[in-house]
Amino acid sequence: MTPNSNFIYVATSSINAITSFALGLFILLKNPHSKLSQLWWWMSITITIWATFLAICFETAPYNYSLALFAVLTFPLLLGH
């Protein structure tokens, strides 16, 4: 049985999403009243959303271009906070 050729992309995107969420939550819980911690949390959530959409795009076959376009276009908008 051969592994899916997109497995590495799905795996790395999923690891990125999980790691970003965990680190953002850790930083927020360390000092929840700090403005910097709150900004880091929102940046981590943005990266988590983007990486999740990227993993979904790689998982779908054939590629879901509308979902990929949504992920690509929303990432800069979410970073504009």
C-alpha positions as CSV (number, residue, x, y, z in Angstrom):
1,M,0.0,0.0,0.0
2,T,1.5,3.3,-1.0
3,P,0.8,6.4,1.1
4,N,-1.1,9.3,-0.3
5,S,1.2,11.7,-2.1
6,N,-0.4,14.6,-0.3
7,F,0.0,13.0,3.2
8,I,3.1,15.0,4.0
9,Y,1.4,18.3,3.2
10,V,-1.7,17.4,5.2
11,A,0.5,16.2,8.1
12,T,2.7,19.3,8.2
13,S,-0.3,21.7,7.9
14,S,-2.1,19.9,10.7
15,I,1.0,20.0,12.9
16,N,1.3,23.7,12.2
17,A,-2.3,24.3,13.2
18,I,-2.0,22.3,16.4
19,T,1.3,23.9,17.4
20,S,0.1,27.4,16.7
21,F,-3.0,26.9,18.7
22,A,-1.1,25.3,21.7
23,L,1.6,28.0,21.8
24,G,-1.0,30.8,21.5
25,L,-3.1,29.3,24.3
26,F,0.0,28.8,26.5
27,I,1.1,32.4,26.0
28,L,-2.4,33.7,26.7
29,L,-2.8,31.7,29.9
30,K,0.6,32.8,31.2
31,N,-0.5,36.5,31.2
32,P,-4.1,37.0,30.0
33,H,-4.2,40.7,30.8
34,S,-1.1,41.6,28.7
35,K,-1.9,43.3,25.4
36,L,1.0,41.6,23.8
37,S,-0.2,38.2,24.9
38,Q,-3.7,39.0,23.5
39,L,-2.2,40.0,20.2
40,W,-0.1,36.9,20.1
41,W,-3.2,34.8,20.8
42,W,-5.1,36.4,17.8
43,M,-2.1,35.9,15.6
44,S,-1.9,32.2,16.6
45,I,-5.6,31.8,15.9
46,T,-5.1,33.3,12.5
47,I,-2.3,30.9,11.7
48,T,-4.4,28.0,13.1
49,I,-7.3,28.9,10.8
50,W,-5.1,29.3,7.8
51,A,-3.2,26.0,8.4
52,T,-6.5,24.1,9.0
53,F,-7.9,25.4,5.7
54,L,-4.6,24.5,4.0
55,A,-4.8,20.9,5.4
56,I,-8.4,20.6,4.2
57,C,-7.4,21.8,0.7
58,F,-4.6,19.2,0.5
59,E,-6.9,16.5,1.8
60,T,-9.7,17.1,-0.8
61,A,-9.1,15.5,-4.1
62,P,-9.5,16.9,-6.7
63,Y,-8.4,20.1,-5.2
64,N,-11.1,22.4,-3.9
65,Y,-9.9,25.7,-5.5
66,S,-12.7,27.8,-4.0
67,L,-11.7,26.8,-0.5
68,A,-8.0,27.4,-1.3
69,L,-8.8,30.8,-2.7
70,F,-10.8,31.6,0.5
71,A,-7.8,30.5,2.6
72,V,-5.4,32.6,0.6
73,L,-7.6,35.7,0.6
74,T,-8.6,35.6,4.2
75,F,-5.1,35.2,5.7
76,P,-4.0,38.8,4.9
77,L,-7.4,40.1,6.0
78,L,-7.1,38.3,9.4
79,L,-3.6,39.6,9.8
80,G,-4.8,43.2,9.5
81,H,-5.8,43.4,13.1
